[in-house]
């Protein structure tokens, strides 16, 4: 029966272990790209900018519009008073006087009111083709194309931010789990020391105070373990939410070997390929086009058109076609328009100055990122040497304690230095990975 229970428990453990998904850093980055809400919204902004560029392109073509109206008034819109005596020739008046009765002749002498346009239908369709608009259509299309380029560059920056945040979560979790392994090794070490000291106390060759010091250190390590477990739990939740993972039951696949340093790039050349610098260039180009559009708004606009219209205003169906041309010249707008042009020129110059200033800051950021990479690598080398030295120091103090030539306090101090050196190496390794990513992104890779 005991064998059956043991086999069942082992089976459950195996199923639980195999249920955990193992992720590499690249897999988590890819998952974050597909599930991150901020990145998805930025992708939608790119599509919106693409549609706006298509919308601007339609301005090159004729503007076709149709209109229609029906009306029915309580009386004729137009009224005309006609005096027959004024329109009848004098030669005809004498013959009419001889042939018509007196009442009819009296009626001809009175004005007659004629009412027209009491109801009717009007409809028409027109097409207007702009010929000259001061360059507003051309510059508007160029500006829309720049807007699409800007949206794509912002998407690249958002992807960089998602990649950076994913790596930070990843290496933070790696660091915490490595520290948990260090805690396990320290617990095993303290358990051995506790066992040796307990035997020595029972034999009367060591003081009980030594045993209490070991137990206090074990309590301290247990407290650190609880904090690490809580930290690991929170980081796992954050990573699962950020990368769109179904649960937090996953493991990480990584190489503990320190990576080689990349080749330092020419920062002046690398600057041209960065998304940040390209955005500054797009801003300069956009303000230049906005200035040209402001100038175009003060120039005459010329358009030609054709139309086909229908009406039955005089109780007679009429349909006709026509062609026309329009010229619009701003006159009073020149006053305010001249100030608008000056304002756009100032904004264009500001964009040029900002590009020059931030280009220098971007190069400084590259150099700072490279300095951080080299420093992080040196810190990792120092941490690796410290592990070797603290490990040897711990071994010597343990031998000295067994020989009775050192105190328990010195031994536990050596143990603490060894633990700290392991943690520093873990932090230095994670920091180097983050600094490498920052440098790659700063030079536009």
C-alpha positions in Angstrom: 0.0 0.0 0.0 2.8 2.4 0.8 4.4 1.7 -2.6 1.1 2.5 -4.3 0.8 5.8 -2.5 4.4 6.7 -3.3 4.0 5.9 -7.0 0.8 8.0 -7.1 2.5 11.0 -5.4 5.4 10.7 -7.8 3.0 10.7 -10.8 1.3 13.8 -9.5 4.6 15.6 -9.1 5.7 14.6 -12.6 2.4 15.9 -14.1 2.8 19.1 -12.2 6.3 19.5 -13.4 5.5 18.8 -17.0 2.6 21.3 -16.8 5.0 24.2 -16.3 5.8 26.0 -19.5 9.4 26.9 -20.1 10.1 30.2 -21.7 13.2 31.8 -23.2 13.6 35.6 -23.3 12.8 35.8 -27.0 9.6 33.9 -26.5 8.5 36.2 -23.8 9.4 39.3 -25.9 7.3 37.8 -28.8 4.4 37.1 -26.5 4.6 40.7 -25.1 4.5 42.1 -28.6 1.3 40.2 -29.4 -0.5 40.9 -26.1 0.7 44.3 -24.9 -2.2 46.8 -24.9 0.0 49.9 -25.4 1.7 48.3 -28.4 -1.6 47.3 -29.9 -2.9 50.9 -29.6 0.2 52.2 -31.2 -0.2 49.8 -34.1 -3.8 51.1 -34.5 -2.3 54.7 -34.6 -0.1 53.6 -37.5 -3.2 52.3 -39.4 -5.1 55.5 -38.6 -2.2 57.5 -40.0 -2.2 55.3 -43.1 -5.9 56.0 -43.7 -5.3 59.8 -43.1 -2.7 59.7 -45.9 -5.2 58.0 -48.2 -7.8 60.6 -47.3 -5.4 63.4 -48.2 -4.7 61.8 -51.6 -8.4 62.1 -52.5 -8.0 65.9 -52.5 -6.3 65.6 -55.9 -9.5 64.5 -57.6 -12.7 66.4 -58.4 -15.2 67.1 -55.6 -18.5 65.7 -56.8 -21.7 66.8 -54.9 -25.4 66.6 -55.5 -28.2 68.6 -54.1 -32.0 68.7 -54.4 -35.0 70.6 -53.0 -38.7 70.5 -53.1 -41.0 73.3 -51.9 -44.6 74.3 -51.7 -45.5 77.8 -50.7 -48.8 79.2 -49.6 -48.6 81.7 -52.5 -46.3 82.3 -55.4 -42.8 83.3 -54.5 -42.7 85.7 -57.5 -45.5 88.1 -58.5 -45.8 90.3 -61.6 -48.3 93.0 -62.3 -49.1 93.4 -66.1 -51.1 96.3 -67.6 -52.5 95.1 -70.9 -53.0 98.6 -72.2 -49.3 99.2 -72.0 -48.3 96.2 -74.0 -51.1 96.4 -76.7 -49.9 98.4 -79.7 -51.8 101.6 -80.4 -52.7 100.3 -83.9 -54.5 97.4 -82.4 -56.3 99.4 -79.7 -58.8 101.0 -82.2 -59.7 97.7 -83.7 -60.2 96.1 -80.3 -62.4 99.0 -79.2 -64.7 98.4 -82.2 -64.9 94.7 -81.7 -65.0 94.3 -77.9 -67.7 95.2 -75.4 -67.2 98.1 -73.0 -66.7 95.8 -70.0 -63.8 94.0 -71.8 -62.2 97.3 -72.8 -62.4 98.4 -69.1 -60.7 95.2 -68.0 -57.8 95.8 -70.4 -57.2 99.1 -68.8 -56.7 97.6 -65.3 -53.4 95.9 -64.2 -53.5 92.0 -64.0 -51.5 90.2 -61.2 -49.5 87.1 -62.2 -48.3 84.7 -59.4 -45.4 82.3 -60.2 -43.2 79.7 -58.4 -45.7 78.5 -55.8 -44.2 75.0 -55.8 -41.4 73.2 -57.6 -38.5 70.8 -57.6 -34.8 71.7 -58.0 -32.0 69.2 -58.4 -28.4 69.2 -59.6 -25.0 67.5 -59.5 -21.7 69.3 -59.8 -18.0 68.3 -60.1 -15.4 70.8 -59.1 -11.7 70.2 -59.9 -9.1 72.4 -58.1 -6.5 73.7 -60.5 -4.4 75.9 -58.2 -4.7 76.0 -54.4 -1.4 77.6 -53.4 0.3 74.2 -52.9 -2.1 73.3 -50.0 -3.1 70.0 -51.5 0.5 68.9 -52.4 1.9 70.0 -49.0 -1.1 68.5 -47.2 -0.3 65.1 -48.8 3.4 65.4 -47.9 2.4 66.3 -44.4 0.1 63.2 -44.2 2.9 61.0 -45.4 5.2 62.4 -42.7 2.4 61.7 -40.1 2.4 58.0 -41.2 6.3 57.9 -40.9 6.0 59.5 -37.4 3.5 56.9 -36.4 5.8 54.1 -37.5 8.7 55.6 -35.7 6.6 55.9 -32.5 5.7 52.2 -33.0 9.4 51.4 -33.0 9.9 53.3 -29.8 7.0 51.5 -28.2 8.4 48.2 -29.3 11.7 49.1 -27.7 9.9 50.1 -24.5 8.0 46.8 -24.5 11.3 44.9 -25.1 13.0 46.8 -22.3 10.2 46.3 -19.8 10.1 42.5 -20.6 13.8 42.2 -20.2 13.7 44.0 -16.9 11.0 41.7 -15.6 12.8 38.7 -17.0 16.2 39.5 -15.4 14.6 40.6 -12.2 12.9 37.2 -11.9 16.1 35.4 -12.8 17.9 37.4 -10.1 15.4 36.6 -7.5 15.3 32.9 -8.3 19.2 32.8 -8.3 19.1 34.4 -4.9 16.6 31.7 -3.8 19.2 29.1 -4.9 21.8 31.0 -2.8 19.4 30.9 0.1 19.0 27.1 -0.3 22.8 26.7 -0.4 23.2 28.9 2.7 20.5 26.9 4.5 22.4 23.7 3.8 25.7 25.3 4.9 24.1 26.6 8.2 22.5 23.2 8.8 25.9 21.6 8.6 27.4 24.2 10.9 24.5 23.8 13.3 25.0 20.0 13.3 28.7 20.4 14.0 28.2 23.0 16.8 25.4 20.9 18.4 27.7 17.9 18.6 30.5 20.1 20.0 28.1 21.6 22.6 26.9 18.2 23.7 30.6 17.1 23.9 31.3 20.2 26.1 33.9 21.6 23.7 31.8 24.5 22.5 29.6 27.0 24.2 25.8 27.1 23.8 26.2 30.7 22.8 27.7 29.5 19.5 24.7 27.3 18.8 22.4 30.3 19.5 24.3 32.5 17.1 23.9 29.8 14.3 20.1 29.6 15.1 19.8 33.4 14.9 21.5 33.4 11.5 19.2 30.6 10.4 16.2 32.8 11.4 17.6 35.7 9.5 18.0 33.5 6.4 14.5 32.3 6.8 13.2 35.9 6.9 15.2 36.6 3.7 13.6 33.6 2.1 10.1 34.8 2.8 10.8 38.2 1.2 12.3 36.5 -1.8 9.3 34.2 -2.2 6.9 37.2 -2.0 9.0 39.1 -4.6 9.1 36.2 -7.0 5.3 35.8 -6.7 4.7 39.5 -7.5 7.2 39.6 -10.4 5.7 36.4 -11.9 2.2 38.1 -11.8 3.6 41.2 -13.4 5.3 39.3 -16.2 2.3 37.1 -16.8 0.1 40.2 -17.1 2.6 42.1 -19.3 3.3 39.2 -21.7 -0.2 37.8 -21.8 0.6 34.5 -20.1 -2.2 32.3 -18.9 -0.7 31.6 -15.5 2.4 32.1 -13.4 3.3 28.4 -13.4 6.3 28.8 -15.8 10.1 28.4 -15.7 12.7 30.5 -17.4 15.4 29.3 -19.7 18.6 31.3 -19.6 22.4 31.0 -19.9 24.4 32.0 -16.8 27.5 32.5 -18.8 28.4 36.2 -19.1 27.9 37.6 -22.6 30.6 39.1 -24.7 30.7 42.9 -24.9 29.5 44.2 -28.3 31.8 46.3 -30.6 31.5 49.9 -29.8 29.8 51.8 -32.7 30.6 55.1 -34.2 28.0 57.2 -32.4 27.8 60.0 -35.0 26.9 57.5 -37.7 24.6 55.5 -35.4 22.7 58.7 -34.5 21.2 58.8 -38.0 19.6 55.4 -37.6 17.9 56.0 -34.3 14.2 56.5 -34.2 14.5 59.4 -31.8 16.7 61.4 -34.3 14.5 60.5 -37.2 11.5 61.8 -35.3 13.3 65.1 -34.8 14.0 65.3 -38.5 10.3 64.6 -39.3 9.3 67.4 -36.9 11.6 69.8 -38.8 10.1 68.7 -42.1 6.5 68.9 -40.8 6.9 72.5 -39.5 8.4 73.5 -42.9 5.4 72.1 -44.7 3.0 73.7 -42.3 4.7 77.0 -43.1 4.2 76.4 -46.8 0.5 75.6 -46.2 0.1 78.9 -44.3 1.6 80.7 -47.3 -0.7 78.8 -49.7 -3.7 79.8 -47.7 -3.0 83.5 -48.6 -2.8 82.8 -52.4 -5.6 82.7 -54.9 -7.4 79.4 -55.5 -8.6 78.5 -59.0 -11.1 75.7 -59.8 -13.1 74.5 -62.8 -16.3 72.5 -62.8 -19.2 71.1 -64.7 -22.8 70.4 -63.6 -26.1 69.0 -64.7 -29.3 70.5 -63.2 -33.0 70.0 -63.4 -36.1 72.1 -62.3 -39.8 72.5 -63.0 -40.2 75.9 -61.5 -42.5 77.2 -64.3 -44.6 74.1 -64.5 -42.2 73.0 -67.2 -39.5 70.3 -66.9 -36.2 71.8 -67.6 -32.8 70.0 -67.6 -29.5 71.6 -68.7 -25.7 71.2 -68.3 -23.1 73.9 -67.7 -19.4 74.5 -67.1 -17.9 77.1 -64.9 -14.7 78.4 -63.3 -14.1 80.0 -59.9 -11.4 82.2 -58.6 -11.1 83.0 -54.9 -8.7 85.7 -53.7 -8.2 86.4 -50.0 -8.1 90.1 -49.3 -8.7 90.9 -45.7 -7.2 87.6 -44.6 -3.7 88.8 -45.6 -3.5 90.9 -42.4 -3.9 87.9 -40.1 -2.4 85.5 -42.6 0.9 87.4 -42.6 1.2 86.9 -38.8 0.3 83.2 -39.2 3.2 82.8 -41.7 5.6 84.5 -39.3 4.4 82.2 -36.5 5.0 79.1 -38.6 8.5 80.3 -39.5 9.3 80.7 -35.8 8.0 77.2 -35.1 10.1 75.8 -37.9 13.3 77.4 -36.5 12.4 76.1 -33.1 12.2 72.6 -34.5 15.7 73.0 -36.1 17.2 74.2 -32.9 15.6 71.4 -31.0 16.9 68.8 -33.4 20.5 70.2 -33.0 20.2 70.2 -29.2 18.7 66.8 -28.8 21.1 65.2 -31.3 23.9 66.1 -28.9 22.0 64.7 -26.0 21.3 61.4 -27.9 25.1 61.0 -28.5 25.7 61.7 -24.9 23.1 59.0 -24.0 25.0 56.5 -26.3 28.3 57.2 -24.6 26.7 56.9 -21.2 25.1 53.6 -22.2 28.5 52.3 -23.4 30.2 53.4 -20.2 27.5 51.6 -18.2 28.1 48.5 -20.2 31.8 48.5 -19.6 31.3 49.3 -15.9 28.7 46.5 -15.5 31.1 44.0 -17.1 33.9 45.1 -14.7 31.4 44.8 -11.7 30.6 41.3 -12.8 34.3 40.4 -13.0 34.8 41.8 -9.5 31.8 39.9 -8.2 33.1 36.7 -9.6 36.5 37.2 -7.9 34.7 38.0 -4.7 32.9 34.7 -4.8 36.2 32.8 -5.1 37.8 34.8 -2.3 34.8 34.7 0.1 34.4 30.9 -0.6 38.1 30.3 0.4 37.7 32.7 3.4 34.7 30.7 4.6 36.5 27.4 4.2 39.5 28.7 6.2 37.3 30.1 9.0 35.4 26.8 9.2 38.6 24.9 9.6 39.8 27.4 12.2 36.6 27.0 14.1 36.9 23.3 14.2 40.4 23.7 15.4 39.2 26.1 18.1 41.3 29.1 16.8 38.4 31.4 15.8 35.0 32.4 17.1 31.6 31.6 15.8 31.0 35.2 15.1 34.0 35.2 12.7 32.7 32.1 11.0 29.2 33.5 10.6 30.7 36.7 9.3 32.6 34.7 6.7 29.3 32.9 5.8 27.6 36.3 5.4 30.3 37.6 3.1 30.0 34.5 1.0 26.3 34.9 0.7 26.6 38.6 -0.2 29.2 37.9 -2.9 26.9 35.4 -4.5 24.0 37.9 -4.5 26.3 40.6 -5.9 27.3 38.3 -8.8 23.6 37.7 -9.5 22.8 41.4 -9.5 25.8 42.2 -11.6 24.8 39.6 -14.2 21.3 40.9 -14.5 22.5 44.5 -14.6 24.9 43.7 -17.4 22.1 42.2 -19.5 19.9 45.3 -19.0 22.8 47.7 -19.8 23.5 45.7 -23.0 19.9 46.2 -24.1 20.0 49.9 -23.3 23.1 50.3 -25.4 21.7 48.4 -28.3 18.5 50.5 -28.3 20.5 53.8 -27.9 22.4 53.1 -31.1 19.3 52.1 -33.0 19.7 48.3 -33.1 
